[in-house]
Amino acid sequence: MGGSADARNASKAAGKLISKEMYELLKLAEEEQGLDESGIVRRIEWRCDFEDTAEEIRDFYFGEKNCVIPVFGTVEHAPTEKMKNNNVNVRNIADIRGFMEIIRKENVLFAVVDYIHGLENAENELDVEDVRTIGRDVFLRLREEDKEVPVYILDGIRGHYYTEKEKNALMKKGAAGFIESKRFGKQLERTYMDVCCRVVMETLTERHQVLTYGTKREFDTKANVGSIIFCDFKLETAVESEDKSAMLSDDLRPNKSWNDIFVSKDLKRELEFFIQYLRKPKEYKKAGVKPKGVLLYGPPGTGKTLLAKVAAAESGVNFLSVSASELFNGGPEKVQDEFRIARKYAPAILFIDEIEAIGTKREYSAVPNPILNALLVEMDGFISRDDKPVFVMAATNYIEKIDFALIRRFDRLFEMGTLDEKERKLQLERLIKKQSDRFDISDEMVKSIVDRSRGLAPAKLEKVVEAALREGIRSGQVIKDDLFDEIFERCILGEERVDRSPGERARTAYHEAGHVLIELYYGRTPTYMSIVARGNHGGYTQFGTEGWDSTQKYYLERISAALGGRAAEMVYKYGLTSGAASDLDSAKEIAANMVCKFGMYEEEIGLAVIEAEELKYNQKAKELINRILSEQLEEAINIIEANKDAMERLVKAVMENGKKYLTKKEILEAAGGLNRK
């Protein structure tokens, strides 16, 4: 069902289907009990099995829901069960203004008009060409203002039945058919189902889709009743051979949903609105809505392409995907060809990935960009149809490079950033749950990974889980905390360096314990402490987000914590090492911001912002920054001197537990109470 087959072809195909299914059913009946007089098939039932069928397809068969059928005139009727179940509101009204208001503002499936409403003493010999009535005025006005709403004429009202000549005249004026007033209820329901069927066929034709199905047969030997059952209903796109390379085929359509991605409520709400617009453009056209597209931007791995896959799966409309590099290589002709195909199979979504390849700001180059010009012209939509829209989704990692004229073509810009703590936890739990038989991860480890994955793209976290699965399959073991932790560290920071001496590991343990101790002293607990050497560092401490503040006191404490490793090395006589290089960079950046941007040292340096280039020549500011660092280093040394017992406990715990790392819970247990005098 669907596509562009004409009535003759459809009737011929239906005849073949009936013959084939009847033949197969009779064969089944003969196999079951033979076909003598006692075993003759008494009845054949045709029915549908909608188990596991998409809701949209079920709606095709059960009729339009939540719609209005306005009836201009007065006719008595009782709503049928089917129409009540579908929330179809049949509304009698004899006021022209009210009737037209319903047509304009509500979801009208079709209308019924008493053409001779307002005429006194109607007679059978009345010529419809000459009649001047309120009903006629409503009919003509409706045909003029909204030609898409089917209009049916009440026949037999007040004893007047239209002749064939009159019916032909009304059909020429735009009447869709006639409904007898004496059998109004039954004929209204039949008309309702006919219109619903027509809507389905028009929808499928507009989408270039066909509804496919399978059949099965059953035979009840006791009742001698056979059943021919339609099942396995699916929507498939009817694509012409020359367009197949551009269209995403139904079997390749991504099996993704909103549950597979984490986006803001605003983005999801807007995209769901656009998807509904693509499904029912005529309804939104009445409200003056005509979206063109959305531009997704953000760092790599934040879900821009995945969001496009969700839109492809959720919308149900035709989906075309092309990279901007393909458009660049194909030139303006390729742009025009992609939009030609999209319009042909509209409503459709056209996804353009890495759009910066063709959409860079023209101010960066004096060379004309005909490809961008072609894209701008196509998105303006001079040759598009409102009822067959093309919606453009584009993605870029470099929003700052996109031409302003191109940005203006999009209805919304959405930033795809990294996930917050709650979203990271949900993503990790969902990924693990998909392969729950291969994971045995504690809640504490999940929390630890969530804390350490702050700032990671969602795709990176997914790669970690995939790497853990591969390792579990290779080793033939269930993935537990220690293995998962090792995989995470390896994916993010690199392989462990195993060429270190016991003395180097001990120094790293004191260094990291120094960071941890200072943080604990100020009432904040690090989420992770490791002495495993990876990449260009010998270990690291992951600070938590608790107690975040923007005061001078908070920033000074962060400087002390950053210098805690250097302070520990000094207290335990390791001397000055290069291990504190990155710590010094971090501490200097905080101190420089306090002095140059935050205005926290007004008396010493003033409130004016000092730019980075200016700082190179501002000796007073540099001296102040160095003084802050020295003072906070001294404070860190004093804290460690006063809490050597806690330091030793932390070092012993991380050196002797075999894992070479401590979680937040283990850090608290090892440190114990601190001396805060």
N, C-alpha and C positions, 0 to 999 in steps of 0.2 A: 504494500500500500504506500502511495506517495509518488514522488518523482513527477514526471510530466506525461504519463500515459493517458491517452484519450479514452473516452467511454467505451468505444468499440473494442479496443485492445483489452481494457479492464474486464469487460463482459466475457470476452473470449477466454481470458486467463481464468476467470472465476468458473466458467463452465468446465474447463479442463481439470481444475482443482476438485470440483464436486465429483466429476466422473471418476477421477483417480482415487479419491478418498472412499467413495462408495464401493468401488471395486475391492480395495484393500480391506474394508470392513467386512464385506461379504465373504471374502477369503478367510478372514479370521473367524467369522461365525461358522463357516463350513468346517474349519479345523477343530473348533470347539465342540460342535454337536451335530454337524451335518445340516443339510438344507431341505429335509423332507417336510411334509405338511406340519408335523408336530414341532419342528425346529425352525419354522419360518420366523424371520426377524419382524417383530410386531411394531417396533418403533426405533427411529434413529434420532439421537439427540446431537446437536451441535453446541459445543460450549468452549469456554476459554479457561485455561489454568494460569492464573496470574502470580503463582508462587515465585518469589525471587525476581519479580518484574519491577523495573524502575517506576517510581511514582508517576513520572510524567506520562509514561505509556499507559499506565492504569487509568489516568485521567482522560486520555484519549478515548477510552472505551466507555467510561462511566459518565461522560458529559462535562460541559463547562460548569464551574463552580463559582459561587459568590458573584452572580451577575443579575441584571435587571431586565425584565421584559415589560416595557411600558405599553399600556393599552389605552388608546384615545377613544373614549366612548364609554358606554355602560353595558357590561355583559357579566352575567353571573357565572361564577366558576368556583370549583374547589381544587386547590393545588394537589397534584398527584404526589405519590410517595417518592418517586425518583427525584422530582424537582424540589421537594422539601428537603430531601437528604443532601442535595447539592446546593442548598441555600439559594435557590432561584426565586427572586422576588417578582411576582407578577403584579403590576401596579396599575389599577384603573384610575384614569384622570380625564377630566373633561375641560381642563383649562389649558389653552395653547401655551401660555408663558411657562406654566409649571411643567408641561410635557417637554418643551424644548430645553428647559433647564436640566431635566433628567438626561436627555440625549447628550448634552454638552458635558455634564459633570460626572456621570456615573458610568459604570461598566455595563453598557447596553449590549446585549447579544443580538437581539432583533426587536422590532417594534410592530405593533398591530394597530391599525387605524380603521375606525368606522367612517368610511368615505362619505356617507350621506348623513353623518351626525349633524343635527341642526336643521334638517329638512322636514317640513310638515307634510303628512299624508303621502308618503312614498308609495309609488305604484310600480307594478311590474314592467310597464311599458316605458318607464323612465329611461331617457337617453343619458348615459354618464357623461357624454361630451358636453351636454348643455347644463348639467347641474352646477349650482353655485352654493356650496355649503361650508360650514366651519371645518368639517372633516377633510374636504378637498383642499382647503387652504393649508391645513396642517400637513397633509401628504406632500403637497408641492413645496412647501417651505422646508420640510425634512429632506426631500430629494435635492433641494438646492444647497442646503447647509452641510449635509453629511451624507454623501453618496455611498459611504461604506457600510452603513447600517441597513441590513435587509428590512424591507417594510412589507407586511402582509395585510391584505384587505379583509375585513369582516364581511362574510357573505351570508345572506338570508336574514339580516337584521331587520326587524320590523316587517318581515314578510317579503322583503325585496331580494330576489336572486338575480345575479348578474348573468346576462346572456354571454354567449361565446364572443360576440362582437365587442361587448363592453369589457370583458376580461382581457381580450387582446389589446384594446385601447389602453387599459390601465397598466398592462405589462409593458407596453411601449413607453409609458410615462415613468416606469421604474419600479412597479410593484414586483415583489419576489414571488407572490403566490396568494392563495385565498384560504381562509379558515372559516368553516361553517359555524355560525353562532349556535345552532342547536346541538352540535357535538363539540362545543368549544374546548372542553377539558381534554378529551382524547386527542383531538386534532392539534391542540396547542402542544401537547407532549410529543406527538409525532413530528411536528414542525421543529420543536426544540432539538430532538435527536438528529433530524436532517441538517439543521444549521450547525450543530456541533460537529457532525461528520464533515461538513463542508469546511469548517474552520480548521479541522485537523488536516484535511487534504491541502488547504491553502498554506498552512504552517509548514508542512513537510515539503511542499513545492518550493516555498520561499527559501527554505533551508537547504535545498537540494538533498533531501534525505528520503530514505525509504524505510518502511517498517517491515522488518523480516520476522519470520516465525517458523516454528516447526510444528509438526502434527504427530499425534499418537492416537491409537484406537483401543477401545475397551469393549468387551462384550459380556453382558450379564446373562448367563445361561439359564438362570431360574426365571427371570422376567422376560427373556428373549428381547432384551433392549440393547441396542448398540450405541456407542458414543464415539464421536469424532471430536477430538480435543485439540484446540490450538494452544501452543505453548512456546517457551523459549523466545519471547518477544525481544527484539533488539532494534535500535535505531542505527542505521548506517548511512554514510554520506555517499550520494551518487555522483562520483567525480568523473569527468571526461578524461580520456587517456592522456591528452596533452597537458592536463593540469595536475596530474597525480604527483609529480615530483615536488610541486609547491605546497600541496595540501598535506596536513597531518592526517594519516589514515586512521580509521576507527580502532583498528587493532593495535596501533602505536600510540593512541591517545594515552597520556600519563594517567596512571591509577593513583592520583593524589587528591587529597581533600584538605579542608582547613585544619584538620587534626594533625597534618604533617608539617605545618609551618607555624611559626610564632610571629605575629604581626600586631600592630597596635589596633585597638578597637575602632579607631577612626578610619584607618586604612581598610580594615575588613568591611566596615559598614559602607564605605564609599564604593569599594569594588563589588560588593553584593548588589548595590544599587545599579551600577553599570551593567552587571550581568543580567539583572531583571530587565533593564532597558533593552538589551540585545535580544532577550527572549520575547518581549512584547513591545516592540518599538512603536506600534500604532497607539497604544494606550498612553505612552509617555509623550508622544508627539502632540497629543491634545493639550498637555500641560506646558508645551513649549520647551521641552527638554531635548537637547541634541548634543550629548557628549562626544568629544573627539578622541580622547585618550588620556593616559597617565604616563608619567615619566618616573621610573624608579632609579634611585641613585644611592650609592653607599660603597663601602669597601668590598673587596672580593670576598665571596663566601658568606654573605649575609642573607642570601635567599632570594635575590632578584629573579633569577631564572626559575627557581622553584615556585615562586609566586605566580609566574606566568603559566607554569604547568598546572597549578591549582586552578587558575582561571580557565585553562583549556578543559580540565576535567569537570569543573563545577558548572560551567556555562551551558555545555551541551551544544553550543553553536560551532560552526566551522572554525578551524584554527590553522593559521599559517605562521610559520616561523622562519626568519631569515636573519643572518648576521649582517652587520653593516659592512663588513669586509666583502661579502658577496655583492652587495649593492655598489660598493666602490669599484670592484672589478668589472661589474656589468654596466656601469654608467647610468645616466638618466633613464635609458630604455629599460633597464632592469627594475628600477623604482616604479616606473609606469606599469610594467608587466605584473609586478606583485600586487599593486593596487587594482589592476584590471581583474585579476583572478579573485582577489578578495571581494570586490564588488559583485562579481558574477555569482559567488557562493554566499553572499551576505544574507542575513546578518553574520558577521565574522569578526574574529580577533586576529590582528596582524601584529606579531611580536618581533621587534627589531632589537637584537642584542648588540652591545658595544656600540651604541649609536654615535659615540664620539668620533668614530672613524670617518663619518661623513658629515657630522653636525658641529664641527669645531667652529669657534667664533671666526667670522670673516675678517675681523680686525687684525688677526694674527698673520694674514697673508693677503697680498695684493692680487693674487691669482683668483679668477672667478671660480666659484664652486657650483657647477651646473647640477651635480647630484643633489646637493642640499636644496637648490632652487626647485628641482623636480619634486622633492619630498614636501617642501612647503606648499607647492601648488596642489599636490594630491591631498594633503591634510586639510586644505581649505575647503575641499569637497564641492567644487563647482559642478561636477558631473555625478555626484552621489544622489541617492534617493533616501528620503527620511525614513521610509518604511523598510529599507534594507541597508542598515548602517554598517560601516566598517570602523571598528574601535581599535586604535593603535596603542599597544603597550610597548614601551621602550625601556632599555636599561643601560646604565653607564656607571663606571667607577669614578668618572671625572666630571662632575656637574659643573665645576668652575670653567670648563673648557667649552661648554655647549653654547651655541649661538642663541642670542636673546630672542630672535624671531622664531626659532624652533621651539624654545621654551614656551613662548606665548601660545603656540598651537595646542598645548596640552591643558586639560581642565585642571589637573592636580599634579603636584610634584610630591613624591613620597620618599622620605629618607629611610633606607633600610640599614639600621645600625646593629650593633652587637646586642645580645640579650642581657636583661637584668638578672639578678640572682634567682628570682622566682621562675623566670622563663628557662634559665639554664637547668635548673633542677627538674622542671617538667620535661624538657627535651631529653636529658640524660636518663630519667626514669622510663620514659617512653621507648627510647632506643634499647635499653636493657630488657624491658618487658617483652619486646618483639622476639627476643631469643632467651627467654627466662630460663630455659633448661640448660643453658650454657654459662649462666652467670650465678654467682653466689656472693653478692656484694653487700656489705653492711651499710646501714644508714649513715654511719660515721664516715665511711669512705666516700659515699655519694656526696655528703656535705663537704668533705675535703676537696674533692675534684671540682665541685661547684665553686668553692671559694677560689681555687687556683686558676680556674678558667675565665676569670674576670677579664673582659676585653677580647676574648677569643671569638672568632666568627663561628656561627652555628655549624657551618660545613666542616670546620676544623675539629669540633667536638665529635661530629659524626664519624670523621676519619679515625679518631682515637678508638671509638667503639668497634669500628670495622677491623682495625689493627689488632685489638684484643681478641676478636672472634677468630681471626686468622691464626693467632698464636695459640689459642685454645684448641683449634682444630688440628694444628700441627703437632702439638704436644699431647693431644688426646685427654686433656684435663679440663675440669670446670674452672672458670676464671674466678679467682678469689681476690681478696683485697690486695695482697702483696703484688700479684701479677698485674692486676689492673693499674695499680699505682706505677709500677715499672713501665708499663706500656704508655701511660699518659706522659710520664717524664721523658721517655725516649722520643715520643712523637713531637713534643713541644720543644725540648731543649737539646735533644741529640743523644747519641750513645754515651754510656759511662766510660770515663777514662780510668783505666785500671793500673796505670803506671805510677801511682803515688805511694810514697813511703808511709809507714805508720805515723811518723812525726808530722808529715804534712796533713794527714787526716785529723790528727789531734789539734793542730793549729786551726784548721777549718772548723772543728767542733767548738773551740773556744770563741772563734770569731762569730759564728752564727749564734752561739749561746749569748754573746754580748748583745746582739740585736734583740733577741727574744727577751732577755732580762730587762732591758730598758723599756720595752713596750709593756711588759707585765707591771713594771714599777709605776707606770702612768695609768694603769687600769685597763689596758687593752691587750687582748690575747692574740698573738699571731696564729694563723690557721695551719701553718706547716713550717717545718724546719728540716733541711736536708744537708748532709755532708757528702753527697755523691757528686763527684766532679763531672760536669757535662759541658760541652762547648768551651767557652772561654772563662768559665767560673768554676771555683772549687766546691761550691755549695750555695744555698740561698735560703732566705727566710721570707715567707709570704705573709705580709701584714694584712690584718683584717680590715673591715670597713666600719666596725663599731666605733662609736665615740667620735665620728668625724665632726670637725668644727672648722670655722674660718677665723678664729681669733689668733692674736699674736702668741698667746700662751701655747695653743695647739701646735702652731708651726714650729716654735722653739723645741717642743717635745719631739716632733717628727725629725728635726735636725739631730737631736741627741740620739734618737733611735737609729738613724742612718749612720751615725758615727760610733754606734755601740760596738761594732766589730773592731774598728781601729783602737777604741778604748780598751777592749778586752786583750788585744795583742800587746798593748803597752803594759797593762797591769800584770800579765803573765809572762812578761819579759821576752816576747817574741821579736821585739824591736819594730822598726817601721818596715812594712812590706807593701808590695804592690797589690795585695788582695783587697785593699780599701779603695781602689781607683774609682769604681762605679759608685761606691757609697759617697765619696767626696763630691762627685759630679751631682748626685741627687741632693746632697745637703747644700751645696753651693747654689743650685737652682732655686731651692726654697728660700734661702737667705737673700738671694738677689731679687726675687719677687717681692719679699717683704720690704726691702729697701727701695727698689726702683718702681714697683707697680702698685703695691698695696698701701703705701703712705704710712707705714707703721713706725717710722723713725723720723717724725716731723722735726723734732728739736735738733737732731744731728744733721739731717740732709734736706729737709723741706718736704713739701707735698707733691711737687712736680714729678711727673712720670719721666724716668730716665730710660731712653731707648738703648738697645743692645750696643749699637755703634757708639753712642755717646758714653756708655759705661767704660769703654776702653780707655778714655782719656780723663775720666772723673776719678782722681786719686782718692778723694775723700770718701766716695761711695765704696770704692774697692777696699779701703781700709776698714770701713764699717762692716762690710760683709765678712772680712777675715776675722774681725773681732767677735762677731756673732758665732762663727764656726769654732773659734778657740774656746769661747765661754761654754758652748754646749758640749764640746769635747771634754772639757774639764768636768762638767756636771756628770757626763756619762761615766768618766773614770771614778768619780766619787760614789756613784750608785753601785758600780760593780765592786769597788773596794768594800762597801758596806754589806754586800750580799754574795760573798765568795762561796758560802755553803750552797746556795741555790745554783750558782754557776757550776759548781762541781757536780751537783746532782743532774743538771741538764746535760753536761758533757758525758757523764757516765751512762746516762740513759740512751743517748744517741749512738755512743760508741759500742755499747754492749748488747743492744737489742737485736742485732743481726740484720735489721732492715736498713740501717743508716739514715733513717728519717723518723720524725715524730709528728703525730697529728695534733690537733688542737687539744683534744682530751689528754693525750700523753704528755704534752707540754705542761699543762696545769698540774697533772699528777706528779711529774718529776720536779718541778720548781718548788712546790710547797709554798709556805708563807715567806714574805719578803720583809726586810727591814726598811721602813719608809721614814726613818728619823731624819 
